[in-house]
Amino acid sequence: DAFPLNSSEWLDTDLDGLGNNADPDDDNDGYNDANDAFPLDNSEWLDTDLDGLGNNADPDDDNDGYNDANDAFPLNSSEWLDTDLDGLGNNADPDDDNDGYNDDDDAFPLNSSEWRDTDLDGIGNNADPDDDNDGHTDENDAFPLDSSEWLDTDLDGLGNNADLDDDNDGHTDESDAFPLDSSEWLDTDLDGVGNNADPDDDNDGVNDASDAFPLDATRSSEPTNSPSANGGSGGSLHWLLLMLSVIIVVRSKNRIG
């Protein structure tokens, strides 16, 4: 009995001369007994997870499976991580990385530098050189988030794969010899030079400016009307008969002589 002459006291845990019954802090740890989970143990006063092990000795005070050393909220069993260090645990925080995209809409909820992964290749769009994985890098892709399109020749907002007239020259691609060149659509002689730029569209050796049939390699001018050129339809026959008469006369004279 620490107080043999005092019937109301018998224990003085902290040896402060004040019996435990009267002493508001029996172990003199700075925590009144009423608020001390271990009133007779001055090395402990709190047992957050009520496992019988004081927090000072307990490696996981809130018993959430994360040791206190790695737990951003060691006394809160519902939280253990605070990625953006905003004081709000990730379980309660709608935007864990504080990148402006809620976790539900964020492909990388714990990475503030990424939030979208269009091609689902595990590389965020900010770091991915080809966001839609169509084989065309974003800097050369008119539609970097659409794997079915990468080129828009006429800049009409419709990708070439879907656009029926890629160069918007009024000629559909299937009937356009130069579907990506709005200044050309026809190549009559198939020489690789469009008719608009080709000086001889049919490649017959006569420039279009002098060719009555610039798209027909078999002819280049109107046929000449021979009878008219000789003064009438009988011109040629007349000269033939005249020459024949001369020959007959000459032969007759030779026989007489």
Buried (B, 14 or more C-beta within 10 A) or exposed (E): EEBEEEEEBEEBBBEEEBBBEEBEBBBEBEBEBEEBBBBBBBEBBBBBBEEEBBBEEBEBBBEBEBEBEEBBBBBBBEBBBBBBEEEBBBEEBEBBBEBEBEBEEBBBBBBBEBBBBBBEEEBBBEEBEBBBEBEBEBEEBBBBBBBEBBBBBBEEEBBBEEBEBBBEBEBEBEEBBBBBBBEBBBBBBEEEBBBEEBEBBBEBEBEBEEBEBBEEBEEBEEEEEEEEEEEEEEBEEEEEEEEEEEEEEEEEEEEEE
